Amino acid sequence: MKNIPFDLPFPHYIPREIQLRRLRQIIRQELSPRQRQAVEAYYFENKTMDQIAREQGVNRSTVSRTLRRGMNNLQRFLQY
């Protein structure tokens, strides 16, 4: 990753594009394939849990648990 210059308007400002790129990188590296599929479908493709469940051939509750576990994993890497 490139260093962010210190002359930006806010001391901790990171452009949205860089934030999204870093988030997608963390999702690819730190989540299981099933968690990654569920998180990307739910948050980036705006699919419902029911749609994801049908696509993956699982119950809605399984999708809910998978999303929760994936978000818990992401939370560890997004804290600073």
N, C-alpha and C positions, 0 to 999 in steps of 0.2 A: 504494500500500500504506500502511496505517496504521502509525504508529510503535508499537513495542512499549514499554510503560512499563518504567522501570528498577527498579521495586520488585517484580519477579517473584522467585520463590524462588532461581533460579540466574541469574547474570549473562548467560549466553548461551542461556537457555531460550526456545524458541519453540514454542508449542502445535502439536501434531500437525496439526490442521486447517489451520493457516496454512502449515505445511511442505508439506502435500499440495497446497494451492491454488497455492503458488509453483512446486512441481515441475510440476504440470500446465500452468501458464502457460509455463514454460521449454520443456516438451515441445512445446506448440502453436507457439511462436515460433521455436524454434531447430532443429527437426528437419525433414527432408524429409517429405512426406506418407507415403511408404512406411515410413520409419523410425518415424514417429509411430504408424502403424497397427500395426507389429510390436511396438513397445515397449508400447503400451497393451494389446494383446491378450495379450502374454506376461506382463507384470507386474501389470496391473490386472484382466484377465479370466481369468487363470490358464490360458491355452490353451497347449498344447504346440507346439513348433516344427513338428511334423508337421501339426497342425491348421491352423496359420497358413499353412503352405506349400500345403495343399489349398485353403484359402479364397482365397489370392492367385494360385493357379495357377503356383507356382514350386517349385523344388527346396528341400529342407530346408536344404541348404548355403547357398542364397541368403538364407534367413531368418536363419540363423546369422550370416552376414556383415553383414546389414542391422542386426541387433540389436547386434552388436559396434560397428559404426560409430556407431549412434545413441547407445549408452552412452558411447563415447569423446567424442562431441560434448557430451553432458550433463555428463560429468565436468569439462570445462573451466568450466562455469557453476556447478557445485556446490562447487568448491574455494573456500576463503576464508582 
